[in-house]
């Protein structure tokens, strides 16, 4: 992913996670401490998921290039 897009999407994800946890605390489903723990855990997992996706996508692009001789996205 393009680094600026990644930063924007990760920012949105952080805000959505924080708002979701705050809503769960406000509704009484979680305590404040549980909300903080949930937020921290999810904020740690989201970048890991992005990293795994990037690695998977790079592997698929390499396999495609090896199979066809065509580099996806062109040589940069």
C-alpha positions, 0 to 999 in steps of 0.5 A: 500500500502507498504509505500515505494511504496506509497512514490515513486508513490506520488513523481511521481504524484507530479512531473507529476502534476508540469510538467503538470501545467508548460506546461499549463502555458508555453502554455498560458492556465494558468497564473503562479498564476493559475498554482501554485493554480492548482498544490497545489490543485492537490497535496493535493487531490492525497494523499486523493485519496490514503487514500480513496483507502487504506480504501476501500481496507481494508474494502473489505479485512475485508469483504472477511475475514469475509465471507470466514475465509481466511485472504488476504495476510496471517497473519503478 
